Amino acid sequence: MSSQPESFWAKKIGSIQSRLPSSTPGQEKWRKETLQPWLNQTGSKLAEKENSSGIKIKEIFSEEDLGGNLGERLGYPGSYPFTRGVYPNMYLGRPWTMRMFSGFGTPEDTNRRLKYLIKHGETGLSIAFDMPTLYGFDCNNSRAEGEVGKCGVNVTTLKDMEVIFKGIDLSRISTSMTINAPAAVLTAMYVAVGKKNGYDERTLAGTVQADILKEYIAQKEWMYPPEAHLRIIRDMMTYCTRKMPRWNYISISGYHIREAGSSAVQELAFTLADGFYYIDMGLKNGLSADEFAPRLSFFFNSSINFFEEIAKMRAARRIWATVLKEKYGATKSRTMLMRFHTQTSGYTLTWQQPLNNIIRTTIEAMAAVLGGTQSLHTNSYDEAWALPSDEAVKVALRTQQIIAEETGIPDTIDPLGGSYYLEWLTDKMEEEAYRYFDQIERLGGILEAIKKGYLQKEIAATSYRRQTRLESGEETMVGVNKYAEKEEQPINILRISKKAQSNQIARLNQVLASRDSQKVEQSLTDLERAMENDGENLMPFFIRAVESYCTLQEISDVGRKVFGGWKEPVIV
């Protein structure tokens, strides 16, 4: 009987295991001759430690743990395999982009917040959208009731985008938009705003999230079946590769996977598995990896376990570079380097003793910087209560500025590189990620794994395990299950006015009354025909539709008519 050929992933696991030492005699001698007598003398015990990924952490690490070829695994900054950073000079050239997550209420509210942050030193814009926008519904839809502007800014037509960016020079700043299901429509609106203000689409810089696979895995905000959304991403990929060279048309997001309850290893593995799927998709549509992969970017969570987060980011760069080179045949260094944005953790924020969140965010931000992020958003201390206030968001921005300009952390590249513990943990994270890649391939690939509920089950199990540890006291959350206080001091929070929805509806009614109805009807008819033809690129049709002031829901409803909807599998 012939055996199944060893997979690419299994070979990588074997390669990692072969370089690791089978024993650490120096450590064993120290434990026997130094540590154990001390424990006996003092009556002390060593508690067993493990991180969020269930990886057991020894009490000490040494050179013995690192195995062979460490120099090859590390390389140098800006050189393959990019473990130590994607650029040769990293923060010695310029600091990371400070991109605070903004967007709330009406477009006018968000425009004021963006200008406020730019005034106080923000170097990149990041826009959050409300639930109706994320699901492709207009502000006057019954499903939007009570949700307009609550978790981000509302966008119903191009007019709203024009207001958001009024008075902001799009040629001098990049914009990141956290939008997924209707990402192509919001990208089209951004292009239309740029054109109306005299900017060529080739000069527009920024990122749209667009990572629909992680929606099915974690965040649950989709409009159509997976195949339909992936077709739209394919069209964005092709269009932006050829016409918008400074626009990152997808930010492959681990952040929401982590916020759903995953471990660091699961965030790492599932995010990169999504990325590999998008690579496969581009190749199937006639693009070479060297042609389009450099426009892929990533979005990671930085949580509270300091060294685990740094190791995760270093392992991510090494895995991405290795797989792009060895599996996908990339030849250019730019293709193999992984650029990513980082946001500090939302699920570590607590409504109890909210000022503690400033410390948590500072530690998480330092991990992101030491992990080599290209841009960073720091959460505000009041976000467990509401969208951030002006005061809280300024403290969050100042946190980054203090790290950049006072701590000395950016004074040398990868200052923790070579740490026995960090390098061992980076290797371990890499190995565990390859194990997940192998299992996903055995299930038929990432799309089939999602449809079977495999990734969702893995995240749910990890989330349940953490919750039981918190409830039992095995894991500490300061101010929640330890050092709690009976009386919580109230804080001032941002409240979204009920007028946000009525104001948005009023603007929508003005647009509906003034637009050219024939252009609207023709744009939607042309879009429907294009959606029915798989060989047609949809991006030009989206752009024409938004320029005709079709609403977000009118455009999204065409897709609902053509593609239908989707329900996720029942997880048992």
Protein Blocks (a to p, Z undefined) as FASTA:
>chain_A
ZZddddfklmmmmmmmmmpcfbdfklmmmmmmmmmmmmmmnopacdddddfkopacdfbd
cfklnoghklmmnmpghiaehlnojbfklmmmpccdddddedehjfklmmmmmmmmmmno
pabdcddddfklmnopafkbmklgopgokloccdfbfklmmmmmgoiafklcccddddfk
lmmmmmmmmmmmmmmnopafklpgcddfklmklmmmmnopafbdfklmmmmmmmmmmmmm
mmmmmbcfbdcdfklmmmnopafklmmmmmmmmmmmmmmmmmmnopafklmmmmpccddd
ddfblmlmmmmmmmmmmmmmmmmmmmnopabfklmpccddddddfklpcfbhkllmmmmm
mmmmmmmmmnopabdcdddfklmmmccdfklmmmmmmmmmmmmmmnommmpghklgoiak
lmmmmmmmmmmmmmmmmmmmmnopjklmmmnommmmmmmmmmmmmmmmmmnomaccehil
goiafbdcddddddddfklmmmmmmmmmmmmmmmcfklmmmmmmmmmmmmmmmkbcfklm
mmmmmmnopafklmmmmmmmmnopadddddZZ
